[in-house]
Amino acid sequence: MKRLITIRNVEEGGDTDDALKNLNLNLSSDLEKKNNTTTLPLMRLMGFFLVSFMLFSVLFSLSVVLRDPPSDAVLEASPTLTTTVFQQQGVNNISSDSVEKPIDKLIGGLLIDGFDERSCLSRYQSANYHKGLSPKPSSYLVSRLRKYEALHKQCGPYTEAYNKTVKELRSGQFSKSSPCKYVVWISFSGLGNRILTLASTFLYALLTDRVLLVDPGVDMVDLFCEPFPEVSWFLPPDFPLKSQFHGFNQKSEQCYGKMLKNNSVASSTLPPSFLYLHLVHDYDDEDKLFFCDEQQNFLKKVPWLLIKTDNYFTPSLFLMPSFEQELKDLFPNKETIFHFLGRYLLHPTNNVWGLVVRYYESYLANANERVGIQIRVFDTDPGPFQHVLDQILACTLKENLLPDVNREDDIVSPSETPKSKAVLMTSLNAGYFEKVRDMYWEYPTVTGEVVGIYQPSHEGHQQSEKQIHNQKAWAEMYLLSLSDVLVTSSWSTFGYVAQGLGGLKPWILYKPENRTAPNPPCRRAMSMEPCFHAPPFYDCRAKRGIDTGELVPHVRHCEDMSWGLKLVDRDNFD
């Protein structure tokens, strides 16, 4: 049992001194009657014993405190005590020294202090689990986030400015003097797509000085904490257009692409109070004109923009001249965009964070290395498929991510303490996990390493409409992001989220054709950025088609989807 002992000094002139004085006086009176010549020595002797007793009590109390320090609960109350200990090998590996490095819970200024930590444990605790990138967020990005937070506080839900703007929206008229314009993100598609599009839409809000409001959908409140101080980012349930969200599509009268097609924008004398932007994968040429500066000049006049998308459209923002300098200042390193925006915006709720921490501490924390393998099979049959298993093993063994096994000997004796690898596999199917687990159970590794294989869930098929399914999916994305090395599947937004949050360049499994394992089985990603699956191929200035993956060095075609676009740092691609 841990004990906390408090030592209180007795103030000079207090009750203890009075008692001592009375005791000394009584003793002196008695002794004077017996022998006046011995009074002074006896008083000194008694005083000596009393002082010695008090000193002994103090020393005993201190020894108990030093032997039995305060409990973990007491230490948790002080964030300054949070440290990471790294082992630095000495000369010839003879000795090692522990070096304490404070954990940067604010991620280089990306986050701010002041939130109620218990309401969202992941916000500040995530730094204990993520390794973090060596490049820190730019000072300009940090300052722009603080500026945005002030704008959100001024214009967010139920503020005076918001109430005024909503009133104007209901009436169909608006005041040009209003300081608040909005972009509303409509909840749409699977969880991986939603996470990526949230980051893209927030970046667009930063670039255009708009306030981002998030449609809660059926489960967003259960998955993500509030990222901004004091004022919510969730769209209020009484928002006047909310009932129309599900029905918005390319045929809607308020769809900007349709208005361009009908030339109704050019004939309009006043901008409308709101517009719907259809940026879903099936969007047409007129919808894609959103990525042209000419159209942005018109859109900046509209107070409410409603976006529905399933695309990480950030790469195309980098091809727009009007945003070029601002983006360069925000992100000097182009491949850190989703990482920093994701770490700023996307904090798992306490329910989800509990799933993450409990699993990590139970199965992954003590391994020397953590390997993440994310498997997504785009096939109508449920599987498992032998060619997919063959591809996974071919990639991980060829790239030395996992050790091979010795099928001849029962035991391989390591020359030293064996290293351990914890392999986290995620898939809708348990078959791949079982095969790999059994392989490392039935045979020893040729290196002597100890390999543990783990899979948190196997839901069978995607169930985006179920709350617990999405909570587990979000937890598994986050667990994958805590890997040291990562293998992902082509085309999968699940993998994109994990690599981006973790700041990892994964090995990407090529998409199989005709149920045959491809050769080579995988390749290393150029950057940690996600892929934009359905980019426009249009030159806004020349008004003709063009390969947008060849315009600038930092926007390239994706490794896993030849027509997709992704951001890279110019020094990190071939």
MARLOSE-452041 format. One record per residue (C-alpha): x, y, z; residue in one letter. Coordinates in steps of 0.1 Angstrom, whole numbers, padded with zeros to 4 digits, always signed. Example, Ala and Ser with C-alpha at 12.3 -4.5 7.8 and 13.67 -1.06 7.14 Angstrom:
2
+0123-0045+0078a +0137-0011+0071s 
***
This chain:
574
+0000+0000+0000m +0013+0034-0009k +0012+0061+0018r +0014+0098+0016l +0028+0114+0049i +0025+0151+0055t +0050+0167+0079i +0038+0199+0095r +0062+0222+0114n +0050+0235+0147v +0050+0272+0147e +0072+0290+0172e +0052+0300+0204g +0025+0273+0197g +0009+0248+0220d +0038+0224+0220t +0062+0251+0233d +0037+0260+0261d +0035+0224+0271a +0072+0221+0272l +0075+0252+0293k +0049+0239+0318n +0067+0206+0320l +0100+0223+0327n +0085+0245+0353l +0069+0216+0372n +0101+0196+0370l +0121+0225+0383s +0097+0231+0412s +0100+0195+0424d +0137+0194+0420l +0143+0226+0439e +0126+0211+0469k +0150+0181+0468k +0182+0196+0457n +0187+0231+0444n +0223+0222+0433t +0211+0196+0407t +0183+0217+0390t +0202+0231+0360l +0218+0198+0349p +0186+0178+0352l +0167+0204+0331m +0193+0203+0304r +0192+0165+0304l +0154+0164+0300m +0155+0190+0273g +0181+0170+0254f +0159+0139+0255f +0129+0158+0243l +0147+0174+0214v +0163+0140+0205s +0129+0124+0204f +0114+0150+0181m +0144+0147+0157l +0140+0110+0156f +0103+0113+0147s +0111+0136+0119v +0138+0114+0105l +0116+0083+0107f +0088+0101+0088s +0112+0112+0061l +0125+0077+0057s +0089+0064+0051v +0082+0090+0025v +0114+0083+0006l +0110+0046+0008r +0073+0047-0004d +0068+0075-0029p +0034+0090-0039p +0010+0068-0059s +0006+0070-0097d -0026+0089-0092a -0007+0117-0075v +0020+0118-0102l -0006+0120-0130e -0018+0153-0116a +0015+0169-0127s +0021+0170-0164p +0056+0181-0159t +0065+0147-0146l +0056+0130-0179t +0088+0118-0196t +0100+0093-0221t +0131+0073-0212v +0155+0063-0241f +0183+0038-0236q +0215+0051-0252q +0241+0024-0257q +0276+0031-0244g +0309+0023-0260v +0310-0013-0271n +0275-0018-0257n +0290-0023-0223i +0267+0002-0204s +0236+0022-0210s +0224+0055-0196d +0188+0066-0192s +0181+0100-0207v +0148+0116-0199e +0131+0135-0226k +0099+0155-0218p +0069+0145-0239i +0056+0173-0260d +0019+0169-0254k +0011+0201-0274l +0029+0187-0305i +0051+0217-0312g +0023+0242-0305g -0002+0225-0327l -0025+0221-0297l -0032+0245-0269i -0035+0241-0232d -0067+0248-0213g -0091+0220-0223f -0107+0198-0197d -0084+0168-0200e -0108+0143-0186r -0134+0152-0212s -0111+0140-0240c -0082+0120-0227l -0066+0113-0261s -0060+0150-0268r -0029+0152-0246y -0022+0115-0239q -0017+0106-0276s +0018+0121-0274a +0027+0093-0250n +0021+0068-0278y +0030+0085-0311h +0067+0088-0319k +0061+0122-0335g +0078+0136-0366l +0112+0153-0365s +0099+0183-0385p +0076+0203-0363k +0046+0223-0375p +0056+0256-0390s +0052+0287-0369s +0029+0301-0395y +0006+0270-0393l +0005+0274-0355v -0004+0311-0358s -0031+0304-0384r -0046+0278-0361l -0048+0303-0333r -0064+0328-0356k -0089+0302-0368y -0098+0293-0332e -0106+0330-0325a -0128+0331-0356l -0146+0299-0346h -0152+0313-0311k -0167+0344-0327q -0188+0327-0353c -0195+0292-0341g -0229+0277-0332p -0253+0298-0312y -0229+0328-0310t -0245+0362-0318e -0229+0362-0353a -0240+0327-0360y -0276+0334-0350n -0277+0365-0372k -0263+0346-0402t -0288+0317-0398v -0316+0342-0396k -0304+0357-0429e -0302+0322-0444l -0338+0315-0435r -0349+0348-0451s -0327+0343-0482g -0310+0376-0477q -0276+0383-0461f -0255+0413-0450s -0222+0418-0468k -0208+0432-0436s -0211+0399-0417s -0176+0387-0405p -0187+0351-0407c -0188+0328-0436k -0192+0290-0433y -0184+0257-0450v -0206+0229-0438v -0192+0193-0441w -0220+0168-0448i -0214+0134-0432s -0211+0110-0461f -0195+0076-0470s -0174+0052-0448g -0153+0062-0418l -0119+0064-0436g -0133+0086-0463n -0150+0109-0437r -0117+0113-0418i -0098+0123-0449l -0125+0146-0462t -0128+0164-0429l -0091+0172-0430a -0094+0185-0466s -0125+0206-0458t -0108+0221-0428f -0078+0231-0449l -0102+0247-0474y -0118+0266-0445a -0083+0279-0434l -0075+0290-0469l -0108+0309-0474t -0113+0323-0438d -0145+0303-0433r -0158+0285-0402v -0160+0247-0405l -0192+0232-0391l -0195+0194-0390v -0227+0175-0397d -0228+0150-0368p -0245+0123-0389g -0253+0092-0369v -0220+0087-0350d -0195+0116-0353m -0202+0127-0318v -0194+0092-0305d -0161+0091-0324l -0144+0125-0322f -0138+0150-0294c -0144+0187-0299e -0111+0201-0314p -0117+0238-0308f -0119+0256-0275p -0152+0268-0259e -0174+0266-0290v -0186+0233-0307s -0177+0224-0343w -0209+0203-0346f -0237+0218-0366l -0268+0224-0344p -0298+0201-0350p -0320+0231-0358d -0299+0242-0387f -0325+0252-0414p -0311+0231-0443l -0303+0200-0423k -0333+0180-0435s -0321+0185-0471q -0286+0170-0467f -0295+0135-0477h -0312+0146-0508g -0284+0169-0521f -0269+0157-0554n -0258+0168-0589q -0295+0175-0599k -0302+0198-0570s -0311+0233-0579e -0285+0247-0555q -0257+0225-0569c -0230+0248-0581y -0220+0224-0610g -0256+0224-0623k -0258+0262-0620m -0226+0265-0641l -0239+0240-0667k -0271+0261-0670n -0252+0294-0670n -0273+0306-0641s -0242+0318-0622v -0233+0343-0649a -0268+0357-0651s -0271+0361-0613s -0269+0397-0601t -0265+0387-0564l -0248+0356-0550p -0271+0331-0534p -0273+0327-0496s -0259+0291-0500f -0246+0267-0525l -0241+0229-0526y -0208+0216-0538l -0208+0181-0551h -0173+0167-0549l -0181+0130-0547v -0162+0106-0569h -0190+0107-0596d -0188+0144-0600y -0188+0158-0636d -0167+0185-0654d -0187+0214-0641e -0185+0202-0605d -0147+0200-0609k -0145+0236-0618l -0145+0242-0580f -0107+0238-0583f -0104+0268-0606c -0095+0302-0592d -0121+0319-0614e -0149+0300-0596q -0133+0306-0562q -0137+0343-0568n -0174+0338-0571f -0177+0313-0542l -0160+0336-0517k -0191+0359-0519k -0214+0331-0508v -0220+0330-0470p -0228+0293-0468w -0211+0265-0487l -0223+0229-0482l -0198+0202-0492i -0205+0165-0498k -0174+0145-0507t -0157+0112-0504d -0123+0124-0517n -0091+0137-0500y -0090+0166-0524f -0060+0184-0508t -0036+0178-0537p -0057+0198-0562s -0057+0228-0538l -0020+0229-0543f -0025+0234-0581l -0045+0266-0576m -0024+0298-0579p -0045+0317-0555s -0037+0293-0526f -0001+0285-0537e +0018+0309-0514q -0004+0304-0484e +0000+0266-0486l +0037+0270-0490k +0039+0290-0458d +0016+0266-0439l +0034+0234-0450f +0070+0238-0460p +0071+0200-0460n +0043+0190-0483k +0039+0155-0471e +0030+0164-0435t -0003+0180-0442i -0027+0152-0432f -0004+0143-0403h -0006+0177-0387f -0042+0184-0395l -0052+0150-0383g -0033+0153-0351r -0049+0187-0345y -0085+0179-0354l -0091+0142-0349l -0090+0131-0312h -0108+0098-0303p -0135+0101-0277t -0129+0085-0244n -0148+0053-0254n -0126+0049-0285v -0094+0059-0266w -0101+0032-0241g -0102+0006-0268l -0069+0019-0281v -0050+0021-0248v -0063-0012-0234r -0053-0031-0265y -0019-0014-0269y -0009-0019-0233e -0021-0056-0233s -0005-0068-0266y +0019-0042-0282l +0036-0020-0256a +0064-0044-0245n +0075-0055-0280a +0109-0043-0293n +0092-0035-0326e +0055-0031-0337r +0045-0041-0373v +0011-0031-0386g -0005-0050-0415i -0037-0035-0429q -0056-0058-0452i -0085-0047-0474r -0097-0070-0502v -0120-0055-0529f -0137-0087-0539d -0174-0098-0539t -0165-0131-0522d -0156-0129-0484p -0124-0149-0486g -0098-0155-0472p -0079-0159-0504f -0046-0178-0507q -0032-0153-0532h -0037-0125-0507v -0019-0145-0479l +0009-0153-0503d +0013-0116-0512q +0014-0105-0476i +0041-0130-0467l +0061-0123-0499a +0061-0086-0491c +0069-0088-0453t +0096-0114-0458l +0112-0098-0489k +0114-0064-0472e +0127-0079-0439n +0097-0066-0420l +0091-0101-0406l +0116-0130-0401p +0113-0162-0420d +0106-0195-0402v +0127-0226-0399n +0106-0256-0410r +0134-0281-0404e +0143-0276-0367d +0119-0274-0338d +0140-0249-0318i +0164-0222-0328v +0185-0211-0299s +0193-0174-0300p +0228-0163-0291s +0214-0135-0269e +0181-0124-0254t +0156-0127-0283p +0140-0096-0297k +0102-0095-0299s +0079-0083-0327k +0043-0076-0322a +0023-0078-0354v -0010-0060-0355l -0032-0072-0383m -0065-0056-0393t -0090-0072-0417s -0127-0079-0419l -0117-0115-0422n -0099-0136-0395a -0084-0161-0419g -0052-0142-0427y -0045-0136-0391f -0050-0173-0382e -0027-0185-0409k +0002-0161-0400v -0003-0167-0363r -0002-0205-0368d +0030-0202-0389m +0049-0184-0361y +0034-0208-0335w +0043-0240-0353e +0078-0231-0364y +0107-0211-0349p +0120-0180-0366t +0154-0183-0383v +0166-0152-0364t +0154-0164-0330g +0130-0134-0328e +0098-0139-0309v +0068-0129-0331v +0033-0123-0317g +0004-0120-0341i -0027-0100-0330y -0060-0090-0345q -0085-0069-0325p -0117-0077-0345s -0130-0094-0376h -0164-0080-0385e -0169-0100-0416g -0181-0071-0437h -0181-0033-0435q -0210-0020-0413q -0206+0017-0415s -0241+0023-0401e -0233+0006-0367k -0218+0027-0339q -0197+0000-0323i -0183-0011-0357h -0171+0024-0364n -0157+0028-0329q -0137-0004-0334k -0126+0007-0369a -0114+0041-0356w -0095+0024-0327a -0078+0000-0352e -0068+0029-0375m -0052+0046-0345y -0035+0014-0333l -0020+0009-0368l -0007+0045-0366s +0013+0035-0335l +0033+0010-0355s +0071+0013-0362d +0066-0001-0397v +0034-0004-0417l +0020-0025-0446v -0012-0012-0462t -0036-0023-0490s -0040-0004-0523s -0069+0020-0526w -0078+0017-0489s -0086+0049-0470t -0084+0029-0438f -0046+0025-0445g -0043+0061-0456y -0056+0074-0422v -0032+0051-0403a -0001+0061-0422q -0009+0098-0421g -0016+0099-0384l +0015+0079-0376g +0037+0098-0400g +0047+0065-0417l +0057+0057-0453k +0041+0023-0456p +0048-0006-0479w +0018-0007-0502i +0004-0041-0513l -0003-0039-0550y -0039-0046-0560k -0042-0082-0572p -0055-0089-0607e -0073-0122-0616n -0068-0135-0581r -0031-0138-0586t -0004-0124-0562a +0014-0096-0580p +0052-0097-0585n +0066-0076-0569p +0041-0079-0541p +0046-0043-0527c +0065-0011-0529r +0075+0017-0504r +0053+0048-0506a +0068+0081-0517m +0052+0099-0489s +0029+0095-0459m +0001+0116-0476e -0032+0099-0487p -0042+0096-0524c -0068+0117-0541f -0087+0090-0560h -0107+0112-0584a -0088+0143-0593p -0097+0167-0621p -0076+0166-0653f -0082+0201-0664y -0061+0232-0670d -0082+0261-0657c -0062+0287-0676r -0059+0269-0710a -0094+0254-0705k -0084+0220-0718r -0076+0186-0704g -0041+0181-0689i -0022+0155-0668d -0024+0173-0634t +0002+0148-0620g +0029+0164-0642e +0024+0201-0634l +0045+0206-0603v +0071+0185-0585p +0052+0181-0553h +0020+0167-0568v +0026+0132-0583r +0005+0102-0593h -0002+0077-0566c +0017+0044-0562e -0015+0024-0558d -0038+0042-0582m -0021+0055-0614s -0047+0082-0621w -0048+0095-0585g -0028+0124-0571l -0008+0127-0539k +0015+0152-0523l +0052+0145-0519v +0082+0164-0506d +0103+0171-0537r +0134+0156-0520d +0117+0122-0513n +0106+0109-0547f +0125+0091-0574d 
***
